[in-house]
């Protein structure tokens, strides 16, 4: 039986498929990942689904999985990568992913090797290793640096070869191989490098090239999260107006801020168009219902039956009584994006 251990995937689904094609595994062969399935890449959902639904595939927890788990608990603030990943997965998908990530082990011991995400402290048994060391967190890094002297992998003293990810130890996107005892498989798949695997028990490295600098593209696609610190969908009206005023007042914006400014202005414009379009849509439909049966102008019950199920029914009744204003519609939506989505759901051009 062959086992393929895969380096940091970071949401790079296409590269994962390429590597699996190259490995040409059999039905009974196994797949193990070193963690960091999520963040930075374009398709974290597909990667997570693969490891959650493939019987012969499993993974250890990486520091990125740990960050999501701790974010949901309210223990840490999210980084840009976590905020983008939650948006990519959608809230229900993210909650399900966090449930799965909470159950990931800190290590997997195979007949031929031990798999952890980050580091390994010499002189400490596997089951007594500090979790922050195995995960490669900043706390773990500080702990390992306190030992001083040589690189941590030069001091590895475990009984079996150790396979890790977490850091790129070379400058040419190749794997770290130290004395055939430590194998570092993070080769920068999400940054335009390579996705690397190690076939066991052969101890044979294989890799495939990345299809591009995914992290750069993903950051550009979600520029509003990067530059405002708040997702566009979470901005209320006052917050959006404040950010647009600030952008308009900036006479020499930094080039990196232009994506933010464009995203904010685009939402600002569309939200106000949505309010106008919804106001006009409600007036037009109300008028049409009354023209079909003039008694509906005075008979609220008859009007409601003709209107049918409608989340914004109260505004149609205001329109029936001649009391609807754009301000009424504006107050209906807590955020600008809710107004835009409501207009789009009704087929309005915003």
C-alpha positions as CSV (number, residue, x, y, z in Angstrom):
1,X,0.0,0.0,0.0
2,X,1.2,3.5,-0.9
3,X,0.6,6.6,1.1
4,X,0.9,10.1,-0.5
5,X,1.7,12.8,2.0
6,X,0.8,16.3,0.5
7,X,2.2,19.7,1.5
8,X,0.2,22.8,2.2
9,X,-2.7,23.0,-0.3
10,X,-4.2,26.3,0.8
11,X,-7.3,26.0,-1.3
12,X,-5.5,25.1,-4.6
13,X,-8.0,22.5,-5.9
14,X,-6.7,22.3,-9.4
15,X,-3.1,21.7,-8.2
16,X,-4.4,19.0,-5.8
17,X,-6.0,17.2,-8.7
18,X,-2.9,17.5,-10.8
19,X,-0.8,16.0,-8.0
20,X,-3.2,13.1,-7.5
21,X,-3.2,12.4,-11.3
22,X,0.6,12.3,-11.2
23,X,0.7,10.0,-8.1
24,X,-1.6,7.5,-9.9
25,X,-2.7,6.0,-6.6
26,X,-4.6,2.7,-6.4
27,X,-8.0,2.2,-4.8
28,X,-6.5,1.0,-1.5
29,X,-3.8,3.7,-1.2
30,X,-3.9,6.5,1.3
31,X,-3.7,10.3,1.2
32,X,-2.5,12.4,4.2
33,X,-2.1,16.1,4.2
34,X,0.2,18.2,6.4
35,X,-2.5,20.7,7.2
36,X,-3.3,24.2,5.9
37,X,-6.0,23.0,3.5
38,X,-7.7,26.4,3.7
39,X,-6.9,30.2,3.1
40,X,-5.2,32.0,0.2
41,X,-6.3,29.8,-2.6
42,X,-9.4,30.1,-4.9
43,X,-11.3,26.9,-3.9
44,X,-11.0,26.0,-0.3
45,X,-14.5,24.4,-0.2
46,X,-13.6,21.8,-2.8
47,X,-10.4,20.9,-1.0
48,X,-12.2,20.6,2.4
49,X,-14.9,18.5,0.8
50,X,-12.4,16.1,-0.7
51,X,-10.7,15.4,2.6
52,X,-14.1,15.2,4.4
53,X,-15.7,12.9,1.9
54,X,-12.9,10.7,0.6
55,X,-12.6,7.6,2.9
56,X,-8.8,7.1,2.4
57,X,-7.9,10.8,2.8
58,X,-7.1,12.6,6.1
59,X,-5.2,15.5,7.4
60,X,-3.5,16.9,10.5
61,X,-4.5,20.3,11.7
62,X,-2.5,23.3,10.5
63,X,-2.1,26.7,12.0
64,X,-4.6,28.1,9.5
65,X,-7.3,25.6,10.5
66,X,-6.5,26.4,14.1
67,X,-7.0,30.1,13.4
68,X,-10.5,29.5,12.0
69,X,-11.5,27.4,15.0
70,X,-10.2,30.0,17.5
71,X,-11.9,32.9,15.5
72,X,-15.2,31.2,15.8
73,X,-14.7,30.8,19.5
74,X,-14.0,34.5,19.8
75,X,-10.4,33.9,21.0
76,X,-8.6,35.7,18.2
77,X,-9.3,38.3,15.5
78,X,-9.3,37.0,11.9
79,X,-6.6,37.8,9.4
80,X,-7.4,38.7,5.8
81,X,-7.1,35.0,4.7
82,X,-9.7,33.9,7.2
83,X,-12.1,36.6,6.3
84,X,-11.9,35.8,2.6
85,X,-12.2,32.0,3.3
86,X,-15.4,32.5,5.3
87,X,-16.8,34.5,2.4
88,X,-15.7,31.9,-0.1
89,X,-17.4,29.1,1.9
90,X,-20.5,31.1,2.9
91,X,-21.6,31.2,6.5
92,X,-23.2,27.7,6.7
93,X,-20.2,26.2,4.9
94,X,-17.8,28.0,7.1
95,X,-19.6,26.7,10.3
96,X,-19.5,23.2,8.9
97,X,-15.8,23.5,8.1
98,X,-15.0,24.8,11.6
99,X,-16.8,21.8,13.0
100,X,-14.6,19.5,10.9
101,X,-11.4,21.4,11.6
102,X,-12.0,21.1,15.4
103,X,-11.6,17.4,15.0
104,X,-8.4,17.3,13.1
105,X,-5.5,15.7,15.0
106,X,-2.2,17.4,15.7
107,X,-0.2,14.5,14.3
108,X,-0.7,11.3,12.3
109,X,1.8,8.4,12.9
110,X,2.3,6.2,9.9
111,X,4.3,2.9,9.7
112,X,7.1,4.8,8.0
113,X,6.9,8.4,9.2
114,X,5.3,10.9,11.5
115,X,3.2,13.8,10.0
116,X,2.8,17.1,11.8
117,X,2.2,20.6,10.5
118,X,4.9,22.7,12.0
119,X,7.8,21.8,14.2
120,X,9.1,19.1,16.6
121,X,10.9,19.8,19.9
122,X,13.9,17.5,20.5
123,X,13.9,15.5,23.7
124,X,10.1,15.5,24.0
125,X,8.0,12.4,23.2
126,X,5.4,12.9,20.4
127,X,2.4,12.6,22.7
128,X,3.9,15.3,25.0
129,X,4.8,17.8,22.3
130,X,3.5,21.4,22.9
131,X,0.5,21.8,20.5
132,X,1.8,25.3,19.5
133,X,5.1,23.7,18.4
134,X,3.3,21.0,16.3
135,X,1.0,23.6,14.8
136,X,3.8,26.0,14.0
137,X,2.1,29.0,15.6
138,X,3.9,32.2,16.5
139,X,4.1,31.0,20.1
140,X,5.5,27.7,18.8
141,X,8.1,29.5,16.7
142,X,9.2,31.6,19.8
143,X,9.4,28.4,21.8
144,X,11.7,26.7,19.3
145,X,13.9,29.8,18.8
146,X,14.5,29.8,22.6
147,X,16.5,26.6,22.1
148,X,19.0,28.7,20.0
149,X,21.7,27.3,17.8
150,X,20.9,25.1,14.8
151,X,17.7,25.0,12.8
152,X,15.0,22.9,14.6
153,X,15.1,20.2,11.9
154,X,18.8,19.7,12.4
155,X,18.1,18.7,16.0
156,X,15.2,16.3,15.2
157,X,15.6,13.2,17.3
158,X,12.4,11.2,16.7
159,X,12.4,7.5,16.0
160,X,10.8,7.9,12.5
161,X,11.3,10.3,9.7
162,X,9.3,13.5,10.2
163,X,7.1,15.1,7.5
164,X,6.0,18.7,7.9
165,X,4.7,21.7,6.0
166,X,4.0,25.3,7.2
167,X,7.2,27.0,6.0
168,X,9.0,27.2,2.7
169,X,12.6,26.3,3.6
170,X,14.1,26.7,0.1
171,X,14.1,29.6,-2.4
172,X,13.4,27.5,-5.5
173,X,10.0,25.9,-4.5
174,X,11.7,22.6,-3.8
175,X,11.0,20.4,-0.8
176,X,13.3,20.4,2.2
177,X,15.1,17.1,2.7
178,X,17.4,17.0,5.7
179,X,19.4,13.8,6.1
180,X,16.5,11.8,4.9
181,X,15.0,12.4,8.4
182,X,13.0,15.6,7.9
183,X,10.9,16.4,4.8
184,X,9.4,19.9,4.5
185,X,6.7,19.8,1.8
186,X,5.4,23.4,1.8
187,X,6.6,24.6,-1.7
188,X,4.3,27.6,-2.1
189,X,1.4,26.3,-4.2
190,X,-0.8,29.3,-3.4
191,X,2.0,31.8,-4.3
192,X,2.8,30.5,-7.8
193,X,5.3,27.8,-6.6
194,X,4.6,24.1,-6.6
195,X,2.4,21.6,-4.8
196,X,4.6,18.8,-3.5
197,X,3.9,15.3,-2.2
198,X,6.0,12.4,-0.7
199,X,5.2,8.8,-1.7
200,X,5.6,6.3,1.2
201,X,7.2,3.9,1.8
202,X,9.3,4.8,-1.3
203,X,10.2,8.2,0.2
204,X,9.9,9.6,-3.4
205,X,9.1,13.2,-3.9
206,X,6.7,14.3,-6.6
207,X,5.4,17.8,-7.4
208,X,3.3,19.8,-9.9
209,X,3.6,23.5,-10.8
210,X,1.1,26.0,-9.5
211,X,-1.3,27.5,-12.0
212,X,-0.5,31.0,-10.8
213,X,-0.1,33.3,-7.9
214,X,-3.6,32.5,-6.4
215,X,-3.2,34.6,-3.3
216,X,-2.5,37.7,-5.2
217,X,-5.6,37.2,-7.3
218,X,-7.8,36.2,-4.4
219,X,-6.7,39.4,-2.5
220,X,-7.6,41.5,-5.5
221,X,-11.0,39.8,-5.8
222,X,-11.8,40.6,-2.2
223,X,-10.2,44.0,-2.0
224,X,-13.0,45.4,0.2
225,X,-12.0,43.1,3.0
226,X,-8.4,44.0,2.6
227,X,-8.7,47.7,2.7
228,X,-11.8,48.6,4.7
229,X,-11.4,45.9,7.4
230,X,-15.1,45.3,7.1
231,X,-16.8,43.2,4.4
232,X,-19.0,45.2,2.1
233,X,-22.0,43.0,3.1
234,X,-21.4,44.1,6.8
235,X,-21.2,47.9,6.1
236,X,-24.2,49.8,7.3
237,X,-25.4,53.0,5.6
238,X,-23.5,55.3,7.9
239,X,-20.3,53.3,7.6
240,X,-20.5,53.3,3.8
241,X,-21.1,57.1,3.7
242,X,-18.2,57.7,6.0
243,X,-15.8,55.6,4.0
244,X,-16.9,57.2,0.7
245,X,-16.4,60.7,2.1
246,X,-13.0,59.7,3.3
247,X,-12.1,58.4,-0.1
248,X,-13.4,61.5,-1.9
249,X,-11.3,63.7,0.4
250,X,-8.1,61.8,-0.3
251,X,-6.5,63.8,-3.1
252,X,-3.5,61.4,-3.6
253,X,-4.7,57.9,-2.7
254,X,-2.1,55.1,-2.5
255,X,-2.3,52.9,-5.6
256,X,-3.2,49.9,-3.4
257,X,-6.2,51.8,-2.1
258,X,-7.8,52.3,-5.6
259,X,-9.5,48.9,-5.5
260,X,-11.0,49.8,-2.1
261,X,-12.2,53.1,-3.3
262,X,-13.7,51.7,-6.5
263,X,-15.5,48.9,-4.5
264,X,-16.9,51.4,-2.1
265,X,-18.1,53.9,-4.7
266,X,-19.6,51.1,-6.8
267,X,-21.7,49.9,-3.8
268,X,-22.6,53.4,-2.8
269,X,-23.9,54.1,-6.3
270,X,-25.8,50.8,-6.7
271,X,-27.4,51.1,-3.2
272,X,-28.9,54.5,-4.0
273,X,-30.1,53.2,-7.4
274,X,-31.6,50.2,-5.7
275,X,-33.7,52.5,-3.3
276,X,-34.9,54.5,-6.3
277,X,-35.7,51.4,-8.3
278,X,-37.5,49.7,-5.5
279,X,-39.6,52.8,-4.7
280,X,-40.6,53.1,-8.4
281,X,-41.3,49.4,-8.7
282,X,-43.6,49.4,-5.6
283,X,-45.5,52.4,-6.9
284,X,-45.9,50.9,-10.4
285,X,-47.1,47.5,-9.2
286,X,-49.5,49.1,-6.7
287,X,-51.0,51.3,-9.3
288,X,-51.4,48.2,-11.6
289,X,-53.3,46.3,-8.9
290,X,-55.6,49.2,-8.2
291,X,-56.3,49.8,-11.9
292,X,-57.4,46.1,-12.2
293,X,-59.9,46.7,-9.4
294,X,-60.4,50.2,-8.1
295,X,-62.0,49.0,-4.9
296,X,-58.6,47.7,-3.8
297,X,-57.6,51.3,-3.1
298,X,-59.9,51.4,-0.1
299,X,-60.2,47.7,0.7
300,X,-56.9,46.7,2.3
301,X,-57.9,43.0,2.6
302,X,-58.7,42.8,-1.2
303,X,-55.5,44.5,-2.0
304,X,-53.5,42.1,0.2
305,X,-55.1,39.1,-1.4
306,X,-54.2,40.5,-4.8
307,X,-50.7,41.3,-3.8
308,X,-50.0,37.8,-2.4
309,X,-46.9,36.9,-0.4
310,X,-44.6,39.8,-0.3
311,X,-41.8,40.5,2.2
312,X,-42.2,44.3,1.6
313,X,-46.1,44.2,1.8
314,X,-46.2,47.1,4.3
315,X,-44.7,49.4,1.7
316,X,-47.3,48.4,-0.9
317,X,-50.0,49.4,1.6
318,X,-48.2,52.7,2.1
319,X,-48.2,53.2,-1.6
320,X,-51.9,52.3,-1.8
321,X,-52.6,55.1,0.7
322,X,-50.3,57.5,-1.2
323,X,-47.8,57.7,1.7
324,X,-44.8,55.8,0.4
325,X,-41.5,57.7,0.1
326,X,-37.9,56.7,-0.8
327,X,-37.0,57.3,2.8
328,X,-39.5,54.6,3.8
329,X,-37.8,52.1,1.5
330,X,-34.3,53.2,2.7
331,X,-35.2,52.5,6.3
332,X,-36.3,49.0,5.4
333,X,-32.7,47.8,4.8
334,X,-30.1,47.7,7.5
335,X,-27.2,47.6,5.0
336,X,-26.7,49.0,1.5
337,X,-26.0,45.5,0.1
338,X,-29.4,44.3,1.4
339,X,-31.0,46.9,-0.7
340,X,-29.0,46.0,-3.8
341,X,-29.8,42.3,-3.4
342,X,-33.5,43.1,-2.9
343,X,-33.6,45.0,-6.2
344,X,-31.7,42.3,-8.0
345,X,-34.1,39.6,-6.7
346,X,-36.9,41.6,-8.3
347,X,-35.1,41.8,-11.6
348,X,-34.4,45.5,-11.3
349,X,-31.4,47.1,-13.1
350,X,-29.0,48.4,-10.5
